[in-house]
Amino acid sequence: MTCLSDEEVHLTTAANGYAMLSTRSARQRRRLGLLLMFRYGFWRWGIYVPSVTDDAVYPSFRRFGLRIESGWDNWIGYDLLACNEASDEFLRQFHAKHSGAA
């Protein structure tokens, strides 16, 4: 397992076979969320489930057939997880365009 620096955004393939972006930076997480909502037209869906032990669930990002789950855990930090093939393709392109620190 590699150590994440505070500002890096990493692209990996999750256990479900789809793309997952992760970062330890709350600032990067906010920036990516704002980009999804205001540049790409996603809306938030669901409720916030606060951390009881080591993970939290945030409302997902949705836009038509695209669905990206959002959360946090103490192992990888904040994550955005694609839930279908279209979301996987979108998230990989999104990472290529917006992965640098702002």
C-alpha positions as CSV (number, residue, x, y, z in Angstrom):
1,M,0.0,0.0,0.0
2,T,1.4,3.4,-1.0
3,C,1.3,6.4,1.3
4,L,-0.8,9.3,0.0
5,S,0.4,12.8,0.2
6,D,-2.1,15.4,1.4
7,E,-2.8,17.0,-2.0
8,E,-2.6,14.0,-4.4
9,V,-5.7,12.6,-6.1
10,H,-5.2,8.9,-6.9
11,L,-7.0,6.8,-9.5
12,T,-7.4,3.1,-8.7
13,T,-9.7,0.3,-9.6
14,A,-12.0,-0.7,-6.7
15,A,-13.2,-4.2,-5.8
16,N,-16.3,-3.6,-7.9
17,G,-14.0,-3.3,-11.0
18,Y,-14.8,0.4,-11.5
19,A,-12.7,3.6,-11.1
20,M,-12.2,5.1,-7.6
21,L,-10.6,8.5,-6.9
22,S,-9.1,9.0,-3.4
23,T,-7.4,11.8,-1.6
24,R,-6.5,12.6,2.0
25,S,-7.1,16.3,1.4
26,A,-10.5,17.8,2.4
27,R,-9.6,20.8,0.2
28,Q,-9.2,18.5,-2.9
29,R,-12.4,16.6,-2.0
30,R,-14.3,19.9,-1.9
31,R,-12.8,21.1,-5.2
32,L,-13.7,17.8,-6.9
33,G,-17.2,17.9,-5.6
34,L,-17.7,21.5,-6.7
35,L,-16.4,20.6,-10.2
36,L,-18.8,17.7,-10.4
37,M,-21.8,19.9,-9.4
38,F,-21.1,23.2,-11.1
39,R,-19.1,22.2,-14.2
40,Y,-20.7,18.8,-15.0
41,G,-24.2,19.2,-13.6
42,F,-24.3,16.5,-11.0
43,W,-26.6,16.8,-8.0
44,R,-26.3,15.2,-4.6
45,W,-28.6,12.3,-3.6
46,G,-28.9,10.6,-0.3
47,I,-28.0,11.3,3.3
48,Y,-24.8,11.8,5.2
49,V,-24.0,8.9,7.5
50,P,-21.5,10.2,10.1
51,S,-18.4,8.2,11.0
52,V,-19.0,5.9,14.0
53,T,-15.8,3.9,13.8
54,D,-13.6,4.5,10.8
55,D,-15.8,5.4,7.8
56,A,-18.5,7.9,6.7
57,V,-20.9,7.9,3.8
58,Y,-21.7,11.1,1.9
59,P,-24.5,11.7,-0.5
60,S,-23.8,10.3,-4.0
61,F,-23.3,12.4,-7.1
62,R,-25.9,11.7,-9.8
63,R,-26.5,12.9,-13.4
64,F,-28.8,11.0,-15.7
65,G,-27.3,7.5,-15.9
66,L,-24.1,8.4,-14.0
67,R,-23.8,7.6,-10.3
68,I,-20.7,8.2,-8.2
69,E,-20.7,7.2,-4.6
70,S,-18.9,9.4,-2.1
71,G,-17.4,8.6,1.3
72,W,-14.5,8.7,3.7
73,D,-12.5,6.2,5.7
74,N,-9.4,6.3,7.8
75,W,-7.4,4.1,5.4
76,I,-7.6,6.0,2.1
77,G,-9.3,9.3,3.0
78,Y,-12.0,10.7,0.9
79,D,-13.2,8.7,-2.1
80,L,-15.4,8.9,-5.2
81,L,-16.4,5.5,-6.6
82,A,-18.0,4.8,-10.0
83,C,-21.0,2.5,-9.8
84,N,-21.5,1.5,-13.5
85,E,-19.5,1.4,-16.8
86,A,-20.6,4.9,-17.9
87,S,-19.6,6.4,-14.5
88,D,-16.3,4.5,-14.7
89,E,-15.4,6.0,-18.1
90,F,-16.5,9.5,-16.9
91,L,-14.5,9.3,-13.6
92,R,-11.3,8.2,-15.5
93,Q,-11.6,11.1,-17.9
94,F,-12.5,13.5,-15.0
95,H,-9.3,12.4,-13.2
96,A,-7.1,12.9,-16.3
97,K,-8.5,16.5,-16.6
98,H,-8.7,17.5,-12.9
99,S,-6.3,15.5,-10.9
100,G,-3.7,18.2,-10.2
101,A,-3.7,20.3,-7.0
102,A,-5.4,23.6,-7.5
